[in-house]
Amino acid sequence: MSQAESVDRLIAGELQAHFACATIGRQIIVLEQTASTNDAILQVATANSNAGLVLFAEHQTAGRGQRGNRWESAAGKGLWFSILLRPKIKINDSGQLTTWAIEAIADVIRTEFSLKPAIKLPNDVQLQGRKVAGVLVEMRAQQRGPHIAVVGIGINVTQSVEDFPPELQNRAISLAMALHRPVDRQKFAVALLQNLNRTYRALFVSADF
């Protein structure tokens, strides 16, 4: 790994320092590699894990999208993460979480970068007609207490067109491609988690308190 590549790393302690009193982000884990962050967060979570645990992976080898599609997760080029939540909603209402997440992502892209994202239902965010982000919500029923919800989020941040496989190069885009300049992943991650935390508390506050 070159020096330039090693500089732009997600650092859990520095991220978590911004969220001492938050719901989302109170505990943050960064893995170098995992198959899927949605699977990994369930492996590290315990029955007592607080809602709001966030798990990032610098590289996903088997990231999942909607309808079982593979999500291309280039190493160190995007934000690939999952959030563990315990909202007091029915499993059939999991679409509420998808809508919340994609709206929060689009809002941060709009406010941080003055871009014009479009939401493509049910779970994508697009720029210039190409996919920049996606959300996959998976809920697990619990016998006692609120169901567990895992909100998986993938955002293309610093890829160039060559980082996407040929079949996706006309359908995918990164923030850096849209902006024609580099993007600080750590800074963007903080802004994104802050927005997700604020809006989750506003919409689902009774889920955790």
C-alpha positions as CSV (number, residue, x, y, z in Angstrom):
1,M,0.0,0.0,0.0
2,S,1.4,3.4,-1.0
3,Q,1.7,6.3,1.5
4,A,-1.1,8.1,-0.3
5,E,-3.5,5.2,0.1
6,S,-2.6,4.7,3.8
7,V,-3.5,8.3,4.7
8,D,-7.2,8.1,4.0
9,R,-8.2,5.5,6.7
10,L,-11.3,5.4,8.8
11,I,-10.2,5.6,12.5
12,A,-12.8,4.3,14.9
13,G,-11.6,6.3,17.9
14,E,-11.6,9.5,16.0
15,L,-15.0,8.9,14.6
16,Q,-16.5,7.8,18.0
17,A,-15.2,10.9,19.7
18,H,-17.9,12.9,17.9
19,F,-20.7,10.8,19.3
20,A,-20.3,10.5,23.1
21,C,-23.9,11.5,23.7
22,A,-25.4,10.1,20.5
23,T,-27.6,7.1,19.9
24,I,-26.0,6.2,16.5
25,G,-22.2,6.2,16.8
26,R,-21.8,5.7,20.5
27,Q,-19.7,2.6,19.6
28,I,-17.9,2.3,16.3
29,I,-15.9,-0.6,15.0
30,V,-13.7,-0.5,11.8
31,L,-12.7,-3.8,10.2
32,E,-10.1,-4.1,7.5
33,Q,-12.1,-6.6,5.7
34,T,-15.3,-8.7,6.1
35,A,-17.7,-10.5,3.8
36,S,-20.7,-8.3,4.7
37,T,-21.0,-5.6,7.3
38,N,-24.6,-6.7,7.9
39,D,-23.5,-10.2,8.8
40,A,-20.4,-9.0,10.8
41,I,-22.3,-6.6,13.0
42,L,-24.6,-9.5,14.1
43,Q,-21.5,-11.6,14.9
44,V,-20.0,-8.9,17.2
45,A,-23.2,-7.8,18.8
46,T,-24.4,-9.3,22.0
47,A,-27.8,-9.3,23.7
48,N,-26.7,-6.3,25.7
49,S,-25.2,-4.3,22.7
50,N,-26.6,-0.8,22.7
51,A,-28.7,0.3,19.7
52,G,-26.5,2.6,17.6
53,L,-23.5,0.3,17.2
54,V,-21.8,1.1,13.9
55,L,-19.5,-1.3,12.1
56,F,-17.5,-0.1,9.1
57,A,-15.4,-2.3,6.8
58,E,-12.6,-0.9,4.5
59,H,-13.4,-3.8,2.2
60,Q,-16.4,-6.1,1.7
61,T,-15.9,-9.3,-0.2
62,A,-19.5,-10.2,-0.4
63,G,-21.5,-7.0,0.1
64,R,-25.3,-7.5,-0.5
65,G,-27.7,-5.2,-2.3
66,Q,-31.4,-5.4,-2.9
67,R,-32.9,-8.6,-4.2
68,G,-29.6,-10.5,-3.5
69,N,-27.6,-8.4,-5.9
70,R,-23.9,-8.1,-5.2
71,W,-22.7,-4.7,-4.0
72,E,-19.2,-3.8,-5.4
73,S,-17.2,-2.5,-2.4
74,A,-13.8,-1.4,-3.6
75,A,-11.2,-1.4,-0.8
76,G,-10.8,2.0,0.9
77,K,-12.9,3.8,-1.7
78,G,-16.3,4.1,-0.1
79,L,-18.2,3.9,3.1
80,W,-19.4,0.4,3.7
81,F,-21.1,0.1,7.1
82,S,-24.0,-1.2,9.1
83,I,-25.9,0.2,12.1
84,L,-27.5,-2.0,14.8
85,L,-30.9,-0.6,15.9
86,R,-33.8,-1.8,18.1
87,P,-36.7,0.2,16.8
88,K,-40.1,-0.6,18.2
89,I,-41.6,-1.2,14.8
90,K,-43.1,-4.3,13.2
91,I,-40.9,-6.3,10.9
92,N,-43.3,-5.5,8.0
93,D,-42.6,-1.8,8.6
94,S,-38.9,-2.1,7.9
95,G,-39.4,0.1,4.9
96,Q,-39.7,3.0,7.3
97,L,-36.0,2.5,8.1
98,T,-35.0,2.3,4.4
99,T,-36.8,5.6,3.7
100,W,-35.2,7.2,6.7
101,A,-31.7,6.1,5.7
102,I,-31.8,7.0,2.0
103,E,-33.3,10.4,2.8
104,A,-30.6,11.1,5.3
105,I,-27.9,10.1,2.9
106,A,-29.3,12.3,0.1
107,D,-29.6,15.2,2.5
108,V,-26.0,15.0,3.6
109,I,-24.8,14.7,0.0
110,R,-26.8,17.8,-0.9
111,T,-25.7,19.9,2.1
112,E,-22.0,18.9,2.2
113,F,-21.3,19.0,-1.5
114,S,-24.0,21.1,-3.1
115,L,-24.8,18.2,-5.4
116,K,-28.3,17.3,-6.4
117,P,-29.0,13.6,-5.4
118,A,-32.1,11.8,-6.5
119,I,-33.8,9.1,-4.5
120,K,-34.7,6.0,-6.6
121,L,-37.1,3.9,-4.6
122,P,-37.0,1.5,-2.9
123,N,-33.4,1.9,-1.7
124,D,-31.0,3.8,-3.9
125,V,-29.5,7.3,-4.1
126,Q,-28.4,8.5,-7.5
127,L,-26.3,11.3,-9.0
128,Q,-26.5,12.2,-12.6
129,G,-28.7,9.2,-13.2
130,R,-26.2,6.7,-11.7
131,K,-26.1,4.9,-8.4
132,V,-24.0,6.5,-5.7
133,A,-25.5,4.8,-2.6
134,G,-27.7,2.0,-1.5
135,V,-29.4,0.8,1.7
136,L,-30.3,-2.7,2.8
137,V,-32.4,-3.2,5.9
138,E,-32.6,-6.6,7.5
139,M,-34.7,-7.2,10.6
140,R,-34.5,-10.2,13.1
141,A,-37.4,-11.1,15.3
142,Q,-36.7,-11.2,19.0
143,Q,-38.8,-13.2,21.5
144,R,-38.3,-10.6,24.2
145,G,-37.8,-6.9,23.5
146,P,-37.8,-4.9,20.3
147,H,-36.7,-6.6,17.1
148,I,-33.2,-6.1,15.9
149,A,-32.8,-4.0,12.8
150,V,-29.5,-3.9,10.8
151,V,-29.3,-1.0,8.4
152,G,-26.6,-1.6,5.8
153,I,-25.3,1.4,3.9
154,G,-22.9,1.5,1.0
155,I,-21.7,4.8,-0.5
156,N,-19.3,5.2,-3.4
157,V,-16.9,8.0,-2.3
158,T,-13.5,8.1,-4.0
159,Q,-13.7,5.7,-6.9
160,S,-12.7,6.6,-10.4
161,V,-14.6,5.0,-13.2
162,E,-11.9,2.4,-13.6
163,D,-12.6,1.2,-10.0
164,F,-16.0,-0.2,-11.1
165,P,-16.3,-3.4,-13.1
166,P,-17.1,-2.7,-16.9
167,E,-20.7,-3.7,-16.6
168,L,-21.3,-1.0,-13.9
169,Q,-19.2,1.8,-15.3
170,N,-22.2,3.4,-17.0
171,R,-24.5,2.8,-14.0
172,A,-22.4,3.7,-11.0
173,I,-20.8,6.9,-9.8
174,S,-18.8,8.1,-6.8
175,L,-18.9,11.5,-5.0
176,A,-15.4,12.2,-6.2
177,M,-16.4,11.6,-9.8
178,A,-19.4,13.9,-9.5
179,L,-17.3,16.6,-7.8
180,H,-14.1,16.2,-9.9
181,R,-12.1,16.4,-6.7
182,P,-11.0,14.2,-3.8
183,V,-13.4,13.6,-0.8
184,D,-12.3,13.1,2.8
185,R,-14.0,9.9,3.8
186,Q,-13.5,10.4,7.5
187,K,-15.0,13.9,7.5
188,F,-17.9,12.7,5.3
189,A,-18.5,9.7,7.6
190,V,-18.8,12.1,10.6
191,A,-21.3,14.4,8.8
192,L,-23.3,11.4,7.7
193,L,-23.5,9.7,11.1
194,Q,-24.5,13.0,12.7
195,N,-27.4,13.4,10.3
196,L,-28.4,9.7,10.7
197,N,-28.3,10.1,14.5
198,R,-30.3,13.4,14.5
199,T,-33.0,12.2,12.2
200,Y,-33.3,8.7,13.8
201,R,-33.8,10.3,17.2
202,A,-36.5,12.6,15.7
203,L,-38.3,9.8,13.9
204,F,-37.8,6.8,16.1
205,V,-36.8,8.3,19.5
206,S,-39.2,6.1,21.4
207,A,-37.4,3.0,20.0
208,D,-34.4,3.3,22.3
209,F,-35.6,5.2,25.4
